Amino acid sequence: MATLKLTVLKAKVLKDGRHKIRIAVCHKQETCYIITNVIIDSESQFKNGQVVKRPDASMMNSKLRNLLNEYQEKLDAIKNKEIYSCAQIKNIISKSQSEDASATFQQICIAYENELIEKGSSGYAGLLRINRRYFTEYVHGDILLCDITPEIIEGYSGFLRKNKKLGETTNGMMMRHTKTIINRGIKKRLVKYEVHPYIDFSIPSSPVRDIDISVETFNAIRKSSPQEKRLRIARDLFCLSFYLGGINLIDLMSYDFRKSEKIEYVRTKSRNRTIGTKIISFTIPEPAKDIIQTWMNKATGKLDFGYKFTYKNFQRYISRSLAILVKSIGISEKVMFYSARKSFAQYASEIGIPDGIIDYCLGHSDSSKGVIRYYTKVRQKQADMAISRVIDYVNNPEKYKEYIELRSDIMMMRG
């Protein structure tokens, strides 16, 4: 339990022999001191926590009591004191807080969640909401942004791992969301840190999901002829995602295909999370047109399968249907809807499509890929050619076999 008391330190005597009265902060068997501007002439003028033997002793004691009460109120307002060190407790109660410094983690997080929902990014807002619940559970309530320290960040990661039983990937995702809120507070000048809470914490990179499938498996899905409607829908959406450069299901289901012969969109996932607008544009390939015409609602231009599911329920429906389809045709590889996107990128890389063009088709950021990217940009024609080659590869894998083997040998020699 943290306690406060007035004291004088013999070792901290001033040059003229006088002493400054200090407030001792005692916590976890440690003691830190807050210096006051109340000065006495000698140690003999301070006894049992009070100034004595001075004509102005009453005034000094009144000032010290008021100061001690002020710090005690701040100390009492700190929730979950056990997560702080003695030095942190001292810093929290001794800092003068401006009006802006009263911003809390929950306030910033809720405001950002609402902003995202208004912009249509309810999925990302939902992830922030989950992290907000976990973080406030860890600190036993809300917490001022200015009170978040490197020790709290380190402790929160351990809490997620031990108490919430989260794996490293999910742990890293939650820690990134927490950092987003802290940085948002800094950006809006609601908090200023001498030491950033993440100075000692390294968020591990998310492992690459090894869910791309072989060309043989993709062709088995593509050429399958299921009788059930749900399995045909799963097959067609899986293939359509692949043919359209690995487009995500949410973007696929919201696109109006009446617009033109080309597709032009901004990924929902990154629409409100990256600087600038990343527009993806390419001509719709012939195999994709056939699927689109089969399922497109002529009035809305959107894919319509005759269901009234919410997007989340439809997503689950497609995942289950795809799993049934894969099992029914005897595929042993792990296949999920995201495999279409991952496999498109893998095949493109195997046949020598430059990374920048693959990034463009996928809608990934290319800001960290080298100086040359500042002078060149990927155009629609390059994306058209890349998608055409990938489709040709799955249609005629033998034609590319020798090239892929040669390229693999060259890469091994370079490595």
C-alpha positions as CSV (number, residue, x, y, z in Angstrom):
1,M,0.0,0.0,0.0
2,A,1.4,3.4,-1.0
3,T,1.7,6.0,1.8
4,L,2.8,9.6,2.1
5,K,4.5,11.4,5.0
6,L,6.5,14.6,5.6
7,T,10.2,14.2,6.3
8,V,13.6,15.9,6.3
9,L,16.7,14.2,4.8
10,K,19.9,14.8,6.8
11,A,22.0,13.9,3.7
12,K,20.3,16.6,1.6
13,V,21.2,19.7,3.6
14,L,21.5,22.9,1.6
15,K,24.8,24.8,1.4
16,D,23.8,27.3,4.0
17,G,22.8,24.5,6.5
18,R,19.1,24.8,6.0
19,H,16.7,21.9,4.9
20,K,13.9,21.5,2.5
21,I,10.9,19.6,3.8
22,R,10.0,16.6,1.5
23,I,7.1,14.3,1.0
24,A,8.2,10.7,1.3
25,V,6.3,8.3,-1.1
26,C,6.6,4.8,0.3
27,H,5.5,1.9,-1.9
28,K,6.6,-1.7,-2.3
29,Q,9.3,-1.3,0.3
30,E,10.8,1.6,-1.6
31,T,10.8,5.3,-0.9
32,C,10.9,8.3,-3.3
33,Y,10.7,12.0,-2.4
34,I,8.9,15.0,-3.6
35,I,10.6,18.2,-2.7
36,T,8.5,21.1,-1.4
37,N,9.4,24.8,-1.3
38,V,9.1,24.9,2.5
39,I,12.5,25.5,4.1
40,I,13.5,25.3,7.7
41,D,16.8,26.6,9.3
42,S,17.8,23.3,11.0
43,E,16.6,19.7,11.7
44,S,15.6,20.8,15.2
45,Q,12.7,22.8,13.7
46,F,11.0,19.7,12.4
47,K,9.6,17.1,14.8
48,N,7.0,14.3,14.4
49,G,6.0,15.5,10.9
50,Q,5.5,19.2,11.9
51,V,7.4,22.4,11.9
52,V,8.2,23.6,15.4
53,K,10.2,26.4,17.2
54,R,9.4,29.0,14.6
55,P,7.1,32.0,14.7
56,D,5.7,31.1,11.3
57,A,5.4,27.4,12.2
58,S,1.6,27.5,12.1
59,M,1.5,29.0,8.6
60,M,4.1,26.5,7.3
61,N,2.2,23.5,8.8
62,S,-1.0,24.7,7.2
63,K,0.7,24.9,3.8
64,L,2.3,21.5,4.2
65,R,-1.1,19.9,5.3
66,N,-2.8,21.4,2.2
67,L,0.0,20.1,0.0
68,L,0.0,16.6,1.6
69,N,-3.8,16.5,1.2
70,E,-3.5,17.4,-2.5
71,Y,-1.1,14.6,-3.1
72,Q,-3.1,12.2,-1.1
73,E,-6.2,12.9,-3.2
74,K,-4.1,12.1,-6.3
75,L,-2.8,9.0,-4.7
76,D,-6.3,7.8,-3.8
77,A,-7.4,8.4,-7.4
78,I,-4.9,5.9,-8.8
79,K,-6.5,2.6,-9.6
80,N,-4.6,-0.7,-9.3
81,K,-1.6,0.8,-7.5
82,E,0.2,-2.5,-7.4
83,I,1.1,-2.4,-11.1
84,Y,3.1,0.8,-10.5
85,S,6.6,1.1,-9.0
86,C,7.3,3.6,-6.3
87,A,9.0,6.0,-8.7
88,Q,6.0,5.8,-11.0
89,I,3.6,6.6,-8.2
90,K,5.7,9.6,-7.3
91,N,5.7,10.8,-10.9
92,I,2.0,10.4,-11.3
93,I,1.0,12.4,-8.2
94,S,3.7,15.1,-8.6
95,K,3.2,16.0,-12.2
96,S,1.1,19.1,-12.9
97,Q,-1.6,18.0,-15.3
98,S,-3.0,20.3,-17.9
99,E,-6.6,20.0,-19.0
100,D,-5.4,18.0,-22.0
101,A,-3.5,15.5,-19.8
102,S,-6.9,14.3,-18.4
103,A,-7.5,12.3,-21.6
104,T,-8.0,8.6,-20.7
105,F,-7.4,5.5,-22.7
106,Q,-11.1,4.6,-22.9
107,Q,-12.0,8.1,-24.1
108,I,-9.6,8.1,-27.0
109,C,-10.4,4.5,-27.9
110,I,-14.2,5.0,-27.9
111,A,-13.9,8.2,-30.0
112,Y,-11.8,6.4,-32.5
113,E,-14.1,3.4,-32.6
114,N,-17.1,5.7,-33.4
115,E,-15.1,7.5,-36.1
116,L,-14.3,4.2,-37.7
117,I,-17.9,3.0,-37.6
118,E,-19.0,6.2,-39.3
119,K,-16.5,5.5,-42.1
120,G,-17.7,1.9,-42.5
121,S,-14.8,0.2,-40.8
122,S,-16.9,-1.6,-38.2
123,G,-14.7,-4.7,-38.2
124,Y,-11.5,-2.8,-37.2
125,A,-13.6,-0.9,-34.6
126,G,-14.7,-4.2,-33.2
127,L,-11.1,-5.3,-32.7
128,L,-10.3,-2.0,-30.9
129,R,-13.3,-2.6,-28.7
130,I,-12.1,-6.1,-27.7
131,N,-8.6,-4.7,-26.9
132,R,-10.1,-1.8,-24.9
133,R,-12.0,-4.3,-22.8
134,Y,-8.9,-6.4,-22.2
135,F,-6.7,-3.4,-21.4
136,T,-9.2,-1.8,-18.9
137,E,-9.6,-5.2,-17.3
138,Y,-5.8,-5.4,-16.8
139,V,-5.6,-1.9,-15.2
140,H,-8.9,-2.4,-13.3
141,G,-10.7,0.4,-14.9
142,D,-9.9,3.4,-17.1
143,I,-6.4,5.0,-17.0
144,L,-5.0,8.4,-18.0
145,L,-3.0,8.2,-21.2
146,C,-0.2,10.1,-19.4
147,D,0.0,7.4,-16.8
148,I,0.7,4.5,-19.2
149,T,4.3,3.5,-18.8
150,P,6.7,0.9,-20.4
151,E,6.1,-1.3,-17.3
152,I,2.4,-1.3,-17.9
153,I,2.8,-2.2,-21.6
154,E,5.1,-5.1,-20.7
155,G,2.7,-6.2,-18.0
156,Y,-0.3,-6.0,-20.3
157,S,1.4,-8.3,-22.8
158,G,2.0,-10.8,-20.1
159,F,-1.6,-10.5,-18.9
160,L,-2.9,-11.3,-22.4
161,R,-0.6,-14.3,-22.6
162,K,-1.2,-15.7,-19.1
163,N,-4.7,-14.6,-18.2
164,K,-6.4,-14.5,-21.6
165,K,-4.4,-17.4,-23.0
166,L,-3.8,-15.6,-26.3
167,G,-1.3,-16.9,-28.8
168,E,1.6,-14.8,-30.0
169,T,-0.2,-13.7,-33.2
170,T,-3.3,-12.4,-31.3
171,N,-1.1,-11.0,-28.5
172,G,0.8,-9.0,-31.1
173,M,-2.4,-7.7,-32.7
174,M,-3.7,-6.5,-29.3
175,M,-0.4,-4.8,-28.5
176,R,-0.6,-3.0,-31.9
177,H,-4.1,-1.8,-31.2
178,T,-3.0,-0.4,-27.8
179,K,-0.1,1.4,-29.5
180,T,-2.5,2.8,-32.0
181,I,-4.5,4.5,-29.3
182,I,-1.4,5.8,-27.5
183,N,0.0,7.3,-30.8
184,R,-3.4,8.8,-31.6
185,G,-3.4,10.6,-28.3
186,I,0.1,11.9,-29.0
187,K,-0.9,13.0,-32.6
188,K,-3.9,14.9,-31.2
189,R,-1.6,16.5,-28.6
190,L,-3.6,15.0,-25.7
191,V,-0.6,13.6,-24.1
192,K,3.2,14.1,-24.2
193,Y,5.7,11.4,-23.0
194,E,9.3,11.9,-22.0
195,V,9.6,8.2,-22.5
196,H,7.2,6.5,-25.0
197,P,5.4,3.5,-23.4
198,Y,6.6,1.3,-26.2
199,I,10.3,2.3,-26.0
200,D,11.3,-1.2,-24.7
201,F,8.6,-3.3,-26.2
202,S,9.0,-4.9,-29.5
203,I,5.8,-6.1,-31.2
204,P,6.5,-9.4,-33.0
205,S,5.7,-9.5,-36.7
206,S,2.7,-11.6,-37.6
207,P,3.8,-14.9,-39.0
208,V,3.0,-15.5,-42.6
209,R,0.0,-17.8,-42.8
210,D,1.1,-20.8,-44.8
211,I,-2.3,-21.4,-46.5
212,D,-1.5,-21.1,-50.1
213,I,-2.4,-24.3,-52.1
214,S,-0.9,-26.2,-54.9
215,V,-1.9,-25.5,-58.5
216,E,-3.3,-29.0,-58.6
217,T,-5.6,-28.3,-55.6
218,F,-6.7,-25.0,-57.1
219,N,-7.6,-26.7,-60.4
220,A,-9.4,-29.4,-58.5
221,I,-11.6,-26.8,-56.9
222,R,-12.0,-24.8,-60.1
223,K,-13.1,-27.9,-62.1
224,S,-15.3,-29.4,-59.5
225,S,-19.1,-29.8,-60.4
226,P,-21.0,-29.8,-57.1
227,Q,-24.8,-30.2,-57.2
228,E,-25.6,-28.3,-54.0
229,K,-26.1,-24.5,-54.5
230,R,-24.0,-23.6,-51.5
231,L,-21.0,-25.6,-52.7
232,R,-21.3,-23.9,-56.2
233,I,-21.4,-20.5,-54.5
234,A,-18.3,-21.4,-52.4
235,R,-16.4,-22.6,-55.5
236,D,-17.4,-19.6,-57.6
237,L,-16.5,-17.0,-55.0
238,F,-13.2,-18.7,-54.2
239,C,-12.3,-18.7,-57.9
240,L,-13.6,-15.1,-58.4
241,S,-11.4,-13.9,-55.6
242,F,-8.4,-15.5,-57.2
243,Y,-9.2,-14.2,-60.7
244,L,-9.6,-10.7,-59.4
245,G,-6.1,-10.5,-57.9
246,G,-6.9,-12.0,-54.5
247,I,-9.7,-9.5,-53.7
248,N,-11.2,-9.9,-50.2
249,L,-14.7,-11.3,-49.8
250,I,-16.0,-8.0,-48.2
251,D,-14.9,-6.0,-51.2
252,L,-16.2,-8.6,-53.6
253,M,-19.7,-8.6,-52.1
254,S,-19.9,-4.8,-52.0
255,Y,-18.7,-4.1,-55.6
256,D,-21.1,-2.9,-58.3
257,F,-20.0,-4.8,-61.4
258,R,-22.2,-2.7,-63.8
259,K,-19.7,0.1,-63.8
260,S,-17.4,-1.0,-66.7
261,E,-15.1,-3.8,-68.0
262,K,-12.6,-3.0,-65.3
263,I,-12.7,-3.2,-61.6
264,E,-11.6,-0.2,-59.5
265,Y,-11.8,-0.2,-55.8
266,V,-10.1,0.7,-52.5
267,R,-9.7,-2.2,-50.0
268,T,-12.1,-1.9,-47.1
269,K,-9.4,-3.2,-44.7
270,S,-7.0,-0.4,-45.4
271,R,-9.4,2.4,-46.3
272,N,-9.1,4.2,-43.0
273,R,-5.8,2.8,-41.8
274,T,-3.3,4.1,-44.3
275,I,-2.2,7.5,-45.5
276,G,-3.5,8.3,-49.0
277,T,-5.9,6.3,-51.1
278,K,-4.6,3.1,-52.6
279,I,-6.8,2.5,-55.6
280,I,-6.6,-0.9,-57.3
281,S,-7.6,-1.0,-60.9
282,F,-7.4,-3.7,-63.6
283,T,-9.5,-5.2,-66.4
284,I,-11.8,-8.0,-65.4
285,P,-10.5,-11.2,-66.9
286,E,-12.8,-13.5,-68.9
287,P,-13.1,-16.3,-66.4
288,A,-14.2,-13.8,-63.8
289,K,-16.8,-12.3,-66.1
290,D,-18.5,-15.7,-66.5
291,I,-18.9,-16.1,-62.7
292,I,-20.1,-12.5,-62.3
293,Q,-22.8,-12.9,-65.0
294,T,-24.0,-16.0,-63.3
295,W,-24.6,-14.4,-59.9
296,M,-24.9,-10.6,-60.5
297,N,-28.2,-8.9,-59.7
298,K,-28.9,-6.8,-62.8
299,A,-30.6,-4.1,-60.8
300,T,-27.9,-3.5,-58.2
301,G,-24.8,-4.8,-60.0
302,K,-23.8,-6.7,-56.9
303,L,-23.4,-10.4,-56.4
304,D,-26.7,-11.9,-55.2
305,F,-27.2,-15.4,-54.0
306,G,-30.7,-15.1,-52.8
307,Y,-29.8,-15.0,-49.1
308,K,-30.6,-12.4,-46.4
309,F,-27.6,-13.1,-44.2
310,T,-25.6,-10.4,-42.5
311,Y,-22.1,-10.2,-43.9
312,K,-20.6,-12.0,-40.9
313,N,-23.0,-14.8,-41.2
314,F,-22.5,-15.1,-44.9
315,Q,-18.7,-15.2,-44.4
316,R,-19.2,-18.1,-42.0
317,Y,-21.6,-19.8,-44.4
318,I,-19.0,-19.6,-47.3
319,S,-16.2,-20.9,-45.0
320,R,-18.3,-23.9,-44.0
321,S,-19.4,-24.6,-47.5
322,L,-15.9,-24.4,-48.9
323,A,-14.7,-26.8,-46.3
324,I,-17.5,-29.3,-47.3
325,L,-16.6,-28.8,-51.0
326,V,-12.9,-29.5,-50.4
327,K,-13.6,-32.6,-48.4
328,S,-16.2,-33.9,-51.0
329,I,-13.6,-33.8,-53.8
330,G,-10.9,-35.5,-51.7
331,I,-8.5,-32.7,-51.1
332,S,-6.2,-33.2,-48.1
333,E,-4.6,-29.7,-48.2
334,K,-5.8,-27.0,-45.8
335,V,-8.0,-24.7,-47.7
336,M,-9.8,-21.5,-46.6
337,F,-11.2,-18.6,-48.4
338,Y,-8.1,-16.6,-47.8
339,S,-6.1,-19.3,-49.7
340,A,-7.3,-17.8,-52.9
341,R,-5.6,-14.5,-52.2
342,K,-2.5,-16.1,-50.8
343,S,-2.2,-18.5,-53.7
344,F,-2.6,-15.7,-56.2
345,A,0.4,-14.0,-54.7
346,Q,2.4,-17.2,-54.4
347,Y,1.8,-18.2,-58.1
348,A,2.6,-14.7,-59.3
349,S,5.9,-14.8,-57.4
350,E,6.8,-18.2,-58.7
351,I,6.4,-17.1,-62.4
352,G,8.5,-14.0,-61.9
353,I,5.9,-11.2,-61.5
354,P,7.7,-8.3,-59.7
355,D,6.8,-7.7,-56.1
356,G,5.6,-4.2,-56.8
357,I,3.0,-5.4,-59.2
358,I,1.9,-8.2,-56.9
359,D,1.5,-5.6,-54.1
360,Y,-0.5,-3.4,-56.4
361,C,-3.0,-6.2,-57.2
362,L,-3.3,-7.1,-53.6
363,G,-3.6,-3.5,-52.5
364,H,-0.6,-3.6,-50.2
365,S,1.5,-0.6,-49.3
366,D,4.7,-0.3,-51.3
367,S,6.2,2.6,-49.4
368,S,9.1,0.6,-47.9
369,K,10.3,-1.3,-51.0
370,G,13.2,0.8,-52.0
371,V,14.2,4.2,-53.5
372,I,13.2,3.3,-57.1
373,R,9.5,3.2,-56.0
374,Y,9.6,7.0,-55.5
375,Y,10.3,7.4,-59.3
376,T,8.1,4.7,-60.7
377,K,4.5,3.5,-60.2
378,V,2.5,0.4,-61.2
379,R,-0.1,1.0,-63.9
380,Q,-3.3,-0.8,-64.7
381,K,-1.8,-2.4,-67.8
382,Q,0.9,-4.1,-65.7
383,A,-1.7,-5.5,-63.3
384,D,-3.7,-6.7,-66.3
385,M,-0.7,-8.5,-67.7
386,A,0.2,-10.0,-64.3
387,I,-3.3,-11.4,-63.7
388,S,-3.5,-12.8,-67.2
389,R,-0.2,-14.6,-66.7
390,V,-1.2,-16.1,-63.4
391,I,-4.5,-17.4,-64.9
392,D,-2.5,-18.8,-67.8
393,Y,-0.2,-20.5,-65.3
394,V,-3.0,-22.4,-63.5
395,N,-4.5,-23.3,-66.9
396,N,-1.2,-24.5,-68.3
397,P,1.2,-25.3,-65.4
398,E,3.4,-27.5,-67.5
399,K,4.3,-24.6,-69.7
400,Y,5.9,-22.8,-66.8
401,K,7.5,-25.8,-65.1
402,E,11.0,-25.4,-66.7
403,Y,11.0,-21.6,-66.0
404,I,10.0,-22.1,-62.3
405,E,12.7,-24.7,-61.8
406,L,15.4,-22.5,-63.4
407,R,14.3,-19.5,-61.4
408,S,14.4,-21.5,-58.2
409,D,17.9,-22.7,-59.0
410,I,19.0,-19.1,-59.6
411,M,17.4,-17.9,-56.3
412,M,19.2,-20.7,-54.4
413,M,22.6,-19.7,-55.9
414,R,22.0,-16.1,-54.9
415,G,20.9,-17.2,-51.4
